Amino acid sequence: MSTAKRWTIEVLVDEEGGRTYAEACLQSGADTRLVGIGRAKLNPSDRDIPEIGDELAAARALCDLGQRLLVSAARDIQAVTHEPVRLSR
């Protein structure tokens, strides 16, 4: 019988003066916490629509988090196998 696990990702978004910053924080276990970072900047010639900056920064933070999770998995595999590991997206 399999056991379901719950991993929680919290995305925090802050915007000021046309610049948006996002952090995607993953809590996957008792000791595992990873953070991805994303940023977006309003082009001066574009209309200021804060929701779009939020979406871009959050998406970039989630992509960064995914990459960090792959790196963490590769390190864990390498620690067990003692072989070089190369994971791709």
N, C-alpha and C positions, 0 to 999 in steps of 0.2 A: 504494500500500500504506500503510495507516495504522500509526502507531506508538502502542502503548499506553503510557500514562504512569501512574506510581504516585504517588499522593498519600497521605501518611501522617498520620493523626490520632491523637494520643496524649491520652488523658483521664486526668488526675491528680485524685484525690479525697482529701480530708482531712476528718476528722470529729472534733469535740471538743465535749463538753458540749451535745449536742443541736443543734449547728450544723454544717452540712456545706458545704464549699467545693469547687468543681470548676473545673478549667481544661481546655479542649479546645484543643490546639495543632495547627495544620495546617502541615505542611511540604510545599509544592506545587512547589517548584523550588529552584534554587540560592540565590535571594535572597528567596523569598516565604515568610514565616512570619506566620501570623495566630493570635490567641489569643481564645477566647471564655470568658466567665466565667459561672458559675452558682452559686447559693446555695440552701440549704434550711434551714429552722429547725423544730425539733420544737415542735408545739403542746403546751403543758404538760398538756392534758387527753388527749392521745393516748398510746398505748403506744409505747415507744421500740423501733423496729425499724430499726436502722442502714441496712439494705439499701435501704429505701424512701427515706431521705434521700439516699443515694448516687445512686439512680436519678433523683430529682427534680433534684438539683444537676447531674448529668451531662447530663440532657436539656436543662436550661436553658442550660448551657454550650454544647452543640451548636447550640441555636437561636440563641444569641448569635453563635456562630462563623458560622453560615449568613448571618445579617444582615450581619456584617462582610465576608463574601465578596461579597455582593451590592453593598455600597457600594464595595468595591475594584474590582469589575468595572465599575461605573458610572463610576468615576473613569478607568479605563483606556479605556473607550469614549469618554468626553468628551475625553480627551487626543488621541485619534486623529481624532475627527470635529469637534472644536471646537464642538460643539452641546450644549445642556443635555440631560441624560439622566435619566430617571426609570424605575427598574426596580421592579416589584412582586413580591411573593412568589409 
